[in-house]
Amino acid sequence: MIKVNIHEVKVHLSRYLARVEKGETVVICRRNVPIAQLRPLPKERNRPRPVGLHKGKIEVPEAFFEPLPEKLLSAFEGGASEE
C-alpha cells in the first residue's frame, strides 16, 4: 500500500493505475490525511459457476412450499403487524 497526495495522483495517474493493476492499493491523501483508496477490482470469472455442487447435501422440507400465514404476508405488504 502506498500513500500519495492528490496532486501527485493527478500528475501521474497512469503510473498509479499500472500499480493498481498489479495488485497494489493506493491511498489518496489531502494534505497527508487519507481520504480515498484506489484498489484493484476482483477478477471476473472466466468460466461459469458450476450448478449443483451441493446436490444431495441440502434437504428442503415440505413446509417450505406451504403458503405463508396471512399475518406474515400482510407484514411483507406493509400491513401492521399484530403481536
Backbone as a chain_set.jsonl record, in Angstrom:
{"seq": "MIKVNIHEVKVHLSRYLARVEKGETVVICRRNVPIAQLRPLPKERNRPRPVGLHKGKIEVPEAFFEPLPEKLLSAFEGGASEE", "coords": {"N": [[0.856, -1.17, 0.0], [0.575, 2.151, -0.885], [0.909, 5.634, -0.124], [-0.262, 8.661, -1.395], [-0.442, 12.137, -2.252], [-3.141, 14.195, -3.536], [-2.359, 15.893, -5.692], [-0.082, 14.58, -6.691], [-1.22, 12.203, -7.623], [-2.871, 13.222, -9.635], [-0.993, 14.175, -11.443], [0.477, 11.886, -12.132], [-1.311, 9.798, -12.87], [-1.591, 7.548, -14.627], [0.653, 6.03, -13.976], [0.084, 5.252, -11.323], [-2.271, 3.833, -11.708], [-1.292, 1.68, -13.157], [0.161, 0.385, -11.169], [-1.906, -0.331, -9.473], [-3.254, -2.138, -11.121], [-1.478, -4.222, -10.948], [-2.01, -5.169, -8.481], [-1.584, -3.622, -6.21], [-2.588, -1.339, -3.569], [-3.562, 1.996, -3.541], [-3.478, 4.726, -1.481], [-5.144, 7.675, -1.364], [-4.428, 10.944, -0.435], [-5.31, 14.044, 1.187], [-3.515, 16.721, 1.929], [-1.824, 15.01, 3.381], [-3.667, 13.49, 4.785], [-5.519, 10.627, 4.75], [-8.058, 10.048, 2.317], [-9.248, 8.495, 0.379], [-9.269, 5.311, -1.373], [-7.579, 3.58, -3.917], [-7.997, 0.653, -5.468], [-7.506, -2.663, -6.791], [-10.062, -4.219, -8.787], [-12.001, -7.194, -8.161], [-11.082, -10.155, -9.922], [-12.765, -11.141, -12.901], [-14.793, -14.001, -13.428], [-13.675, -16.542, -15.585], [-15.025, -18.657, -16.474], [-18.274, -20.155, -16.285], [-20.083, -20.516, -13.169], [-20.274, -23.691, -11.617], [-23.213, -25.701, -11.526], [-25.2, -27.171, -8.997], [-23.449, -28.065, -6.966], [-23.896, -28.826, -4.32], [-25.647, -30.892, -4.419], [-27.758, -33.28, -3.033], [-26.781, -32.82, -0.511], [-28.187, -30.86, 0.741], [-31.337, -30.492, 2.139], [-34.63, -29.69, 1.429], [-37.335, -28.933, 3.358], [-40.774, -30.092, 3.233], [-42.532, -28.203, 4.279], [-41.549, -25.793, 3.436], [-42.687, -25.181, 1.006], [-45.292, -24.607, 1.566], [-48.066, -22.284, 1.847], [-47.512, -18.958, 3.14], [-48.391, -17.714, 6.425], [-51.263, -15.576, 6.806], [-50.883, -13.297, 8.403], [-48.096, -12.866, 8.276], [-47.754, -12.456, 5.51], [-49.171, -10.075, 5.252], [-47.522, -8.354, 6.696], [-45.276, -8.255, 5.02], [-46.341, -6.845, 2.943], [-46.586, -4.34, 3.904], [-48.496, -4.044, 5.83], [-49.872, -3.632, 9.131], [-48.322, -5.193, 11.864], [-49.632, -7.503, 13.995], [-49.122, -8.409, 17.201]], "CA": [[0.0, 0.0, 0.0], [1.334, 3.394, -0.921], [0.132, 6.842, 0.144], [0.121, 9.798, -2.238], [-1.348, 13.279, -2.193], [-3.982, 14.381, -4.714], [-1.583, 16.473, -6.789], [0.78, 13.529, -7.233], [-2.072, 11.278, -8.379], [-3.307, 13.911, -10.837], [0.138, 14.299, -12.361], [0.975, 10.571, -12.543], [-2.418, 8.849, -12.738], [-1.305, 6.304, -15.358], [1.647, 5.275, -13.202], [-0.569, 4.644, -10.169], [-3.211, 2.828, -12.198], [-0.499, 0.497, -13.505], [0.482, -0.305, -9.917], [-3.159, -0.923, -9.002], [-3.491, -3.317, -11.96], [-0.59, -5.295, -10.479], [-2.49, -5.653, -7.196], [-1.316, -2.711, -5.092], [-3.603, -0.39, -3.159], [-3.034, 3.354, -3.436], [-4.283, 5.564, -0.602], [-5.057, 9.061, -1.813], [-4.485, 11.828, 0.731], [-5.385, 15.506, 1.065], [-2.605, 17.251, 2.96], [-1.337, 13.845, 4.125], [-4.759, 12.841, 5.512], [-6.168, 9.7, 3.805], [-9.465, 10.324, 2.006], [-9.793, 7.506, -0.556], [-8.397, 4.196, -1.764], [-7.645, 3.053, -5.268], [-7.587, -0.741, -5.327], [-7.954, -3.456, -7.938], [-11.343, -4.911, -8.725], [-11.822, -8.65, -8.205], [-11.017, -10.72, -11.271], [-14.002, -11.743, -13.378], [-14.691, -15.436, -13.694], [-13.524, -16.834, -16.997], [-15.921, -19.766, -16.785], [-19.475, -20.06, -15.445], [-20.107, -21.296, -11.928], [-20.934, -24.984, -11.784], [-24.523, -25.818, -10.889], [-25.459, -28.42, -8.303], [-22.311, -28.514, -6.157], [-24.339, -29.396, -3.041], [-26.747, -31.815, -4.676], [-27.786, -34.384, -2.091], [-26.289, -32.374, 0.804], [-29.157, -29.93, 1.302], [-32.697, -31.02, 2.043], [-35.648, -28.667, 1.604], [-38.513, -29.574, 3.957], [-42.053, -29.867, 2.544], [-43.157, -26.996, 4.824], [-41.021, -24.654, 2.689], [-43.564, -24.919, -0.129], [-46.638, -24.267, 2.039], [-48.312, -20.833, 1.841], [-47.179, -18.248, 4.37], [-49.559, -17.27, 7.184], [-51.806, -14.282, 6.385], [-50.259, -12.241, 9.222], [-46.762, -12.63, 7.736], [-47.934, -11.849, 4.192], [-49.588, -8.696, 5.477], [-46.341, -7.6, 7.128], [-44.444, -8.041, 3.829], [-47.033, -5.88, 2.081], [-46.651, -3.063, 4.599], [-49.578, -4.03, 6.797], [-49.471, -3.593, 10.538], [-48.072, -6.487, 12.463], [-50.322, -7.666, 15.272], [-48.396, -9.391, 18.001]], "C": [[0.899, 1.229, 0.0], [0.388, 4.561, -0.681], [0.663, 7.97, -0.732], [-0.903, 10.907, -2.082], [-2.039, 13.47, -3.544], [-3.171, 14.9, -5.898], [-0.723, 15.401, -7.47], [-0.035, 12.544, -8.082], [-2.529, 11.93, -9.68], [-2.198, 13.967, -11.885], [0.536, 12.95, -12.948], [-0.097, 9.49, -12.46], [-2.113, 7.518, -13.432], [-0.338, 5.42, -14.588], [0.981, 4.553, -12.029], [-1.597, 3.606, -10.591], [-2.481, 1.551, -12.597], [-0.15, -0.297, -12.254], [-0.755, -0.997, -9.348], [-3.472, -2.185, -9.814], [-2.636, -4.499, -11.529], [-0.97, -5.784, -9.087], [-2.252, -4.734, -6.017], [-2.535, -1.858, -4.776], [-2.934, 0.96, -2.986], [-3.995, 4.146, -2.559], [-4.054, 7.012, -1.03], [-5.322, 9.969, -0.625], [-4.692, 13.276, 0.311], [-4.6, 16.058, 2.239], [-2.191, 16.154, 3.936], [-2.396, 13.163, 5.004], [-5.493, 11.936, 4.509], [-7.644, 10.03, 3.601], [-10.083, 9.277, 1.081], [-8.769, 6.415, -0.822], [-8.642, 3.858, -3.224], [-7.152, 1.628, -5.161], [-8.14, -1.549, -6.496], [-9.321, -4.078, -7.704], [-11.081, -6.411, -8.728], [-11.844, -9.13, -9.654], [-12.374, -11.318, -11.64], [-13.765, -13.219, -13.654], [-14.557, -15.647, -15.202], [-14.344, -18.055, -17.418], [-17.122, -19.669, -15.852], [-19.347, -20.923, -14.187], [-20.8, -22.63, -12.17], [-22.237, -25.026, -10.983], [-24.607, -27.163, -10.18], [-24.306, -28.945, -7.47], [-22.743, -29.217, -4.871], [-25.514, -30.355, -3.212], [-26.644, -33.005, -3.722], [-27.324, -34.007, -0.693], [-27.29, -31.458, 1.504], [-30.548, -30.505, 1.088], [-33.681, -29.898, 2.338], [-36.891, -29.338, 2.165], [-39.787, -29.217, 3.18], [-42.725, -28.576, 3.009], [-42.688, -25.737, 4.08], [-41.985, -24.23, 1.581], [-44.998, -24.574, 0.277], [-46.815, -22.75, 2.032], [-47.95, -20.213, 3.198], [-48.452, -17.847, 5.102], [-49.976, -15.855, 6.753], [-51.155, -13.112, 7.122], [-48.878, -11.873, 8.67], [-46.842, -11.99, 6.351], [-48.301, -10.384, 4.31], [-48.401, -7.822, 5.88], [-45.421, -7.313, 5.936], [-45.029, -6.959, 2.93], [-47.217, -4.545, 2.767], [-47.777, -2.954, 5.597], [-49.049, -4.023, 8.216], [-49.321, -5.001, 11.076], [-48.752, -6.538, 13.816], [-49.626, -8.75, 16.062], [-49.212, -9.909, 19.133]], "O": [[1.849, 1.331, 0.776], [-0.799, 4.482, -1.0], [1.868, 8.207, -0.805], [-2.078, 10.655, -1.815], [-1.573, 12.966, -4.566], [-3.3, 14.376, -7.005], [-0.658, 15.343, -8.698], [0.421, 12.108, -9.139], [-2.573, 11.271, -10.719], [-2.457, 13.819, -13.08], [0.891, 12.866, -14.124], [0.187, 8.375, -12.021], [-2.362, 6.46, -12.854], [-0.496, 4.2, -14.555], [1.272, 3.386, -11.767], [-1.776, 2.601, -9.904], [-3.001, 0.454, -12.396], [-0.165, -1.528, -12.28], [-0.67, -2.101, -8.81], [-3.906, -3.19, -9.251], [-3.025, -5.651, -11.723], [-0.341, -6.7, -8.558], [-2.688, -5.046, -4.909], [-3.412, -1.679, -5.622], [-1.876, 1.066, -2.367], [-5.187, 4.23, -2.856], [-2.925, 7.502, -1.053], [-6.302, 9.799, 0.101], [-4.299, 13.681, -0.783], [-4.979, 15.882, 3.397], [-2.206, 16.343, 5.152], [-2.058, 12.353, 5.867], [-6.033, 12.431, 3.52], [-8.384, 10.259, 4.557], [-11.307, 9.174, 1.001], [-7.58, 6.564, -0.543], [-9.779, 3.854, -3.695], [-5.997, 1.406, -4.798], [-9.129, -1.158, -7.115], [-9.687, -4.418, -6.578], [-10.054, -6.859, -9.239], [-12.543, -8.569, -10.497], [-13.046, -11.923, -10.805], [-12.677, -13.627, -14.059], [-15.247, -15.003, -15.992], [-14.348, -18.433, -18.59], [-16.999, -19.153, -14.741], [-18.611, -21.909, -14.152], [-21.816, -22.681, -12.863], [-22.333, -24.452, -9.898], [-24.138, -28.175, -10.7], [-24.189, -30.156, -7.281], [-22.041, -30.103, -4.384], [-26.274, -30.6, -2.275], [-25.601, -33.649, -3.613], [-27.465, -34.809, 0.23], [-27.242, -31.3, 2.724], [-30.889, -30.948, -0.009], [-33.583, -29.233, 3.369], [-37.453, -30.224, 1.521], [-39.861, -28.163, 2.549], [-43.412, -27.922, 2.225], [-43.379, -24.718, 4.104], [-42.082, -23.045, 1.26], [-45.828, -24.279, -0.583], [-45.845, -22.009, 2.19], [-48.064, -20.849, 4.245], [-49.491, -17.658, 4.469], [-49.13, -15.041, 6.381], [-50.907, -12.061, 6.531], [-48.533, -10.694, 8.606], [-46.076, -11.074, 6.051], [-47.801, -9.548, 3.557], [-48.296, -6.675, 5.445], [-44.845, -6.228, 5.857], [-44.298, -6.247, 2.242], [-47.942, -3.69, 2.257], [-48.001, -1.883, 6.16], [-47.895, -4.376, 8.459], [-50.118, -5.887, 10.766], [-48.48, -5.711, 14.686], [-49.558, -9.896, 15.619], [-48.74, -10.746, 19.902]]}, "num_chains": 1, "name": "protein.A"}
